[in-house]
Amino acid sequence: MNVHILTLFPEMIMDGLHTSILARAMDKGLITLEAVNIRDYTLSKHKKVDDYTYGGGAGMLMQAQPVYDAYMSVKERMSGPARVIYMSPQGKTFDQELAMELSQEEELVILCGHYEGIDERVLEEIVTDEISIGDYVLTGGELPAMVVVDAVSRLIPGVLGNRVSSDTDSFMDGLLEYPQYSRPEVWRDKKVPDVLLSGNHAEVDKWRRKQSLLRTRERRPDLYEAYIKEHPEAEKFLQ
């Protein structure tokens, strides 16, 4: 996957994402990442990219021209069409299902806004998707963009050392992940559940399934109800 992030703060993007697992994935060529500085494409000699909004109101708005020209500089280098995502609190809420969908793309462009947002005309011209990471407002789109890239990248084959790692993540089957344990067997008088030490893989799987259901019912009843509606037979694991 080739990821192109249009931003006013390219250092923030590169410093935040070129680490750990994602850095290794980039070194292997599984992902390429570039942060395109929108400010480089302004026609203003002072590198100005914002202006007052028509109709009045507080705050400044990012102008259409530098955003559009930054996008076109990327488009001419892409191997084919791309989803262009604008990170916005007004967008569709990002979730694991959408992450899986985006992980199938070869080219991904993410646009990060600032101030009061971006001139609507350029959004209409280039954006295919608006995505939100939650019902709150941040100072810019860089942090949400990094969240999306991290979640999507780990689903690309080869990025994680063990494919099972992502297959068993929370939300992959509509439930939260079961609790997990490592050495030592006893820590502060808390013991690892006996079933996990039994070597009986069928019983371990059954225990994990039950724990996923219990944890989801307790912490995310909305997910639990939706899951049980589609899989009523799953309640047998709680008996």
C-alpha positions as CSV (number, residue, x, y, z in Angstrom):
1,M,0.0,0.0,0.0
2,N,1.1,3.5,-0.8
3,V,-0.1,6.1,1.7
4,H,0.0,9.8,0.9
5,I,-0.9,12.2,3.7
6,L,-1.6,15.9,2.9
7,T,-0.7,17.9,6.0
8,L,0.7,21.2,7.3
9,F,2.9,19.2,9.7
10,P,4.7,16.5,7.8
11,E,7.3,16.0,10.6
12,M,4.5,15.1,13.0
13,I,3.3,12.4,10.6
14,M,6.7,10.9,9.9
15,D,7.9,11.0,13.5
16,G,4.7,9.4,14.7
17,L,4.4,6.6,12.2
18,H,8.0,5.7,11.2
19,T,8.5,3.6,14.4
20,S,8.2,0.0,15.6
21,I,6.1,-2.4,13.5
22,L,5.2,0.2,10.9
23,A,8.8,1.2,10.4
24,R,9.8,-2.4,9.8
25,A,6.9,-2.8,7.3
26,M,8.2,0.3,5.4
27,D,11.7,-1.1,5.4
28,K,10.4,-4.3,3.9
29,G,8.5,-2.4,1.2
30,L,5.1,-3.5,2.4
31,I,4.0,0.1,2.9
32,T,5.3,3.3,1.5
33,L,4.4,6.5,3.4
34,E,4.9,10.1,2.4
35,A,3.8,13.3,4.1
36,V,3.1,16.1,1.6
37,N,3.4,19.6,3.0
38,I,0.4,21.5,1.7
39,R,2.3,24.8,2.5
40,D,4.7,24.0,-0.3
41,Y,2.0,24.4,-2.8
42,T,0.6,27.8,-1.8
43,L,1.0,30.8,-4.2
44,S,1.6,33.1,-1.3
45,K,5.2,34.3,-0.9
46,H,4.6,34.1,2.9
47,K,3.5,30.5,2.7
48,K,0.0,31.4,3.8
49,V,-2.6,28.7,3.4
50,D,-5.6,30.1,5.2
51,D,-7.9,33.1,5.1
52,Y,-11.1,34.5,6.6
53,T,-14.4,32.8,5.9
54,Y,-17.0,34.4,3.7
55,G,-20.1,35.3,5.7
56,G,-18.1,36.1,8.8
57,G,-17.5,33.9,11.8
58,A,-14.6,33.0,14.1
59,G,-11.4,31.4,12.9
60,M,-9.6,30.9,9.7
61,L,-10.2,28.4,6.9
62,M,-7.7,26.5,4.8
63,Q,-7.9,27.6,1.2
64,A,-8.8,25.4,-1.7
65,Q,-5.8,26.1,-4.1
66,P,-2.9,24.8,-2.0
67,V,-4.8,21.7,-1.0
68,Y,-5.8,21.0,-4.6
69,D,-2.3,21.5,-5.9
70,A,-0.8,19.3,-3.2
71,Y,-3.3,16.6,-4.1
72,M,-2.6,16.9,-7.9
73,S,1.1,16.5,-7.2
74,V,0.4,13.2,-5.6
75,K,-2.2,12.0,-8.1
76,E,0.1,12.3,-11.1
77,R,2.5,9.9,-9.3
78,M,0.0,7.3,-8.3
79,S,-0.3,4.0,-10.1
80,G,-4.1,4.2,-10.3
81,P,-7.3,5.7,-8.7
82,A,-7.2,6.2,-4.9
83,R,-9.6,6.7,-2.0
84,V,-9.1,10.3,-0.8
85,I,-10.0,10.5,2.9
86,Y,-10.7,13.8,4.7
87,M,-10.3,13.4,8.5
88,S,-13.4,15.2,9.8
89,P,-15.6,15.0,13.0
90,Q,-18.5,15.1,10.5
91,G,-17.4,11.9,8.8
92,K,-18.3,8.2,9.1
93,T,-17.1,6.8,12.4
94,F,-13.9,4.7,11.8
95,D,-14.1,1.1,13.0
96,Q,-12.5,-2.3,12.3
97,E,-14.8,-3.1,9.4
98,L,-13.8,0.1,7.6
99,A,-10.1,-0.6,8.5
100,M,-10.4,-4.0,6.8
101,E,-12.0,-2.4,3.8
102,L,-9.3,0.3,3.4
103,S,-6.6,-2.3,3.8
104,Q,-7.5,-3.7,0.4
105,E,-6.6,-0.4,-1.3
106,E,-3.3,0.0,-3.2
107,E,-3.3,3.8,-3.0
108,L,-4.6,5.8,0.0
109,V,-4.6,9.6,0.3
110,I,-5.5,11.2,3.6
111,L,-6.2,14.9,4.0
112,C,-5.6,16.6,7.3
113,G,-7.5,19.8,8.0
114,H,-6.7,22.6,10.5
115,Y,-8.3,25.8,11.8
116,E,-12.0,25.9,11.0
117,G,-11.5,23.2,8.3
118,I,-11.1,23.4,4.6
119,D,-12.9,25.3,1.8
120,E,-15.9,23.1,0.8
121,R,-15.2,23.4,-2.9
122,V,-11.9,21.5,-2.8
123,L,-13.5,18.8,-0.6
124,E,-16.2,18.4,-3.2
125,E,-13.6,18.2,-5.9
126,I,-11.2,15.6,-4.5
127,V,-12.5,13.8,-1.4
128,T,-14.2,10.4,-1.7
129,D,-14.6,9.6,2.0
130,E,-14.9,11.6,5.2
131,I,-13.9,9.7,8.3
132,S,-14.1,10.5,12.0
133,I,-12.3,8.7,14.9
134,G,-15.0,9.8,17.4
135,D,-17.5,12.5,18.4
136,Y,-15.0,15.1,19.6
137,V,-12.9,17.8,17.9
138,L,-9.1,17.9,17.7
139,T,-6.8,20.8,16.7
140,G,-6.0,19.1,13.4
141,G,-6.3,15.9,11.3
142,E,-2.8,14.5,11.9
143,L,-3.5,12.4,15.0
144,P,-6.7,10.9,13.4
145,A,-4.8,10.2,10.2
146,M,-2.1,8.3,12.1
147,V,-4.8,6.3,13.9
148,V,-6.3,5.3,10.5
149,V,-2.9,4.4,9.0
150,D,-1.9,2.3,12.1
151,A,-5.2,0.4,12.1
152,V,-5.2,-0.2,8.4
153,S,-1.5,-1.1,8.0
154,R,-1.5,-3.9,10.5
155,L,-4.1,-5.7,8.4
156,I,-1.8,-5.8,5.4
157,P,-0.4,-9.3,5.0
158,G,3.2,-9.5,6.3
159,V,3.1,-6.4,8.5
160,L,2.5,-8.4,11.6
161,G,4.8,-11.3,12.2
162,N,1.8,-13.6,12.9
163,R,-1.4,-13.3,10.9
164,V,-3.3,-14.8,13.8
165,S,-2.4,-11.7,15.8
166,S,-4.8,-9.5,13.8
167,D,-7.4,-12.3,13.3
168,T,-8.0,-12.5,17.1
169,D,-8.1,-8.7,17.7
170,S,-11.0,-7.1,19.4
171,F,-13.8,-6.4,16.9
172,M,-12.6,-8.8,14.2
173,D,-15.6,-11.1,14.9
174,G,-17.8,-8.5,16.5
175,L,-16.7,-9.2,20.0
176,L,-14.0,-7.8,22.4
177,E,-10.9,-9.9,22.8
178,Y,-10.6,-12.3,25.7
179,P,-8.1,-11.6,28.5
180,Q,-4.6,-12.9,28.1
181,Y,-1.8,-13.9,30.4
182,S,2.0,-14.5,30.3
183,R,4.7,-15.6,32.7
184,P,5.0,-15.8,35.7
185,E,2.2,-18.2,36.4
186,V,1.5,-16.4,39.7
187,W,1.9,-12.7,40.2
188,R,0.9,-10.8,43.3
189,D,-1.1,-13.8,44.4
190,K,-3.0,-13.8,41.1
191,K,-2.8,-17.1,39.2
192,V,-3.2,-17.7,35.5
193,P,-6.6,-19.5,34.9
194,D,-6.1,-23.3,35.2
195,V,-7.6,-24.0,31.8
196,L,-4.8,-22.1,30.0
197,L,-2.3,-24.4,31.7
198,S,-4.1,-27.6,30.8
199,G,-2.8,-28.1,27.3
200,N,-6.4,-28.9,26.2
201,H,-6.8,-26.7,23.1
202,A,-10.5,-27.3,22.7
203,E,-11.2,-26.2,26.3
204,V,-8.9,-23.2,25.9
205,D,-10.9,-22.1,22.8
206,K,-14.1,-22.6,24.7
207,W,-12.9,-20.6,27.6
208,R,-11.7,-17.8,25.4
209,R,-15.0,-17.7,23.6
210,K,-16.9,-17.4,26.8
211,Q,-14.6,-14.7,28.1
212,S,-15.1,-12.7,24.9
213,L,-18.8,-12.9,25.3
214,L,-18.7,-12.0,29.0
215,R,-16.4,-9.1,28.4
216,T,-18.4,-7.7,25.5
217,R,-21.7,-8.0,27.4
218,E,-20.2,-6.2,30.4
219,R,-18.2,-3.4,28.5
220,R,-20.0,-3.0,25.2
221,P,-23.6,-4.2,25.5
222,D,-24.4,-2.6,22.2
223,L,-21.9,-4.9,20.4
224,Y,-23.1,-7.9,22.5
225,E,-26.8,-7.4,21.5
226,A,-25.9,-7.0,17.9
227,Y,-23.7,-10.1,17.9
228,I,-26.3,-12.3,19.7
229,K,-29.0,-11.2,17.3
230,E,-26.9,-12.6,14.4
231,H,-25.5,-15.5,16.4
232,P,-28.2,-16.6,19.0
233,E,-26.4,-20.0,19.4
234,A,-23.5,-18.2,21.0
235,E,-25.3,-17.8,24.3
236,K,-24.7,-21.5,25.0
237,F,-21.1,-20.6,25.8
238,L,-22.4,-18.6,28.8
239,Q,-24.3,-21.5,30.3
